[in-house]
Amino acid sequence: MKPFTDLDPLLHSQLRLAIMSLLVSVKEADFSYLQEATNSTNGNLSVQISKLKEAEYIDVKKTFEKNYPKTTCKITKKGLKAFEKYVSDIKQYLTPKK
Amino acid sequence: MEEKNITQQESLAIIQQMIDKTKQKLNDNSKFFFLWGFAVFICAITQYVMLKMLLLNTQKVWIAMPIIAIIHIILAIKERKGNIVQTHNDAALQALWTALGIGFIILAYLSFTISFNIFPFYILLYGIGTFVTGKIIQFKPLTFGGIVCFLLSIIITYINGAEQLLILAASVLVSYIIPGILLKLEFSKQQKQA
């Protein structure tokens, strides 16, 4: 199989893609929800969320609830566009060329 | 889930898997239907009985409504804090019921300023709320209850006197209470399967 050199490297990663796929379908999600849904470790999820945030693909809001920090993530317009492009790029790879 | 190289098929599988996780997440909204359903049902029946007993100031039973509204707000805030995810459906439902809530308050206010029979309009709003909610969460008993309310909002105008209260009670029974019970059962079933 050919390597995917021209696919968005930020999205072409198992966990980051999973996070983005979840956030595409919901309005906003808590860190604990993302962790449970992706079955990932705390540290790894934090790192990947930071990368997506740096790329401005997601918005991260940190608040406090009952003295515990609460992190809420939401996809941005830029993130949604990148996700849509990634899906259409992948489709081209999967469609056999005539 | 770890970091590793993925193929295009794996990519699609991840997207599909994650989107599926957010689908079919039925929220247990039944408590709000019970709260309002039983409150309106009990008030309507109580006022009907009072009228039949020829008691005065029967409309005072509706003083309970602002109290129910406060209980609703407390329950909603509590629930919102416990939620770890808000779907687009949740946001749409919240907007719908907020708008309807404002509609109920405005109608109540208008019934004081320009005297008119408020019941057909309330039943109509119950119908709009449950019909749309039923369509959004794909739960037929709510949609069906909404349709019955549309009909009852017309039927009530052909009925005179205290019997209108029975129509009002029937409207919340079919649109809030019965679908609320069925929603609760469906939610429990889904929880067991998960």
Interface residues (C-beta under 8 A of the other chain):
Chain A: M1 F4 H12 S13 Q14 L15 L17 A18 S21 L22 V24 S25 V26 K27 E28 A29 D30 S32 Y33 A37 T38 N39 S40 N44 Q48 E65 V87 I90 Y93 L94
Chain B: M1 E2 E3 K4 I6 T7 Q8 Q9 E10 S11 L12 I14 I15 Q17 M18 I19 K21 T22 K23 K81 N83 I84 V85 Q86 T87 H88 D90 A91
